[in-house]
Amino acid sequence: MSHTVAAPIKIPADKVIRLLLIDDHPAVRDGVRMKLEADHRFRVVAEAANTEDALELAAQTAVDVVLTDISMRGASGIELIRQLRCEQPQLRYVVFTMHDSDDCIHAATQAGANAYVLKGAPSREILAAVEAVSAGGSYFSAEIGLRLLRSAKGSKLTPREQQVLALIALGKSSKAIARELRVDARTIDTHRSSIKRKFELDSSAALVRFAVEGHWKSA
């Protein structure tokens, strides 16, 4: 099975990644902890069975990655991610859950999840997900990644934004695009900003990569 992973850097061999593990089933936590700690780079430094305890532990413990289920007593894992992103923006997040609905996947990614792994997936996927997000990347199984891409295609883009992206993919500047579409260059800059906002692209270079990769194109 192939996976969607955003080109991360390598984790230094001597770096230990500290994890906060959150699941309301002790047996699940035990199993995940054993799998993670079989790799010397990963150490579960704190565990919680609910969001309230997890927030308290995150405030008291030095953590790099939060690995959380979605459904728990009290607030959900998605709410946990939203709150922690405000309080500790440097943290990275892996969702490990049985929920595979599009609504859950989108809610998690919108909240800030960097990886989404289903509990029925092979155990190697959880290790790969933690490794990817620890190194600054993201991880989604092939099925989930494809669903995210399909939902993001043209539906978010206006026809004009799709034209602009197609021309960006050809290497054209805003001025050149403006001349071709017979509009003001500032209008093209507005479209570029809108596309970056819709797809959470943080730079012009990221916008160019997005345009060239072509995932936004309709089927």
C-alpha positions, 0 to 999 in steps of 0.5 A: 500500500502506498501512502501520502507523506509530505517530504519530511527531513530525516530524524537525527539518529540520536533524537528521542521523540517524546509522545503523549498517548491518548485513548480511553482503552488501556489495552489499546494504549499498552499495545501502541506504546509497546509498538512505538517503544520498540523503536528506540527513537520514540518514547511515550512520556505521558498517557491519558484516557480523556481530553481533560487529563491530556490537556493537563499533562501536555502543560506539565510534560515536554512533548513533541507529538500527540497521538490521540483517538477521536471518541473519548469521554468529554471533549473529542480528540479533535477538540483537544487538537484545536485547543493545544494548537492555540496553547502549544503551536509547536506540537505535532498530531497523529489521529489514531482512530476507528472512525473513517468517515469523510466528516471525521477526516476533514474535521481532524485535518482542519483542526490541525492533525498531521496524520490520520491512521485507522486502528485496523491498519497494519501496525507499521502505519502508526510507526510510519505516521509518527516518524513522518510527523516527527520529521515535519511531514504528514501521513495519510494512508493511500485511501484516506489521502485519495479521499482528501484530494478528491474532496479538495479538487475544483470544489474549493476553486472558482473557475478563474482560480483554476485558470490561474493555477493552470498558468502558474503551473506553466511557470508564468508570473502574476504579470504574465497571467494578468496580461493573458487573462486581461485583468489587473496584476493585483487581481491575480495576486488576490486570486493567488492569496485566495488559493493559498488560504483555501489550501493552507499554503504558507508561501509562494513556493508552496503555491507553485508546487501545489499548482505543478502537482495538479491534485486540484484538477477535476477528474 
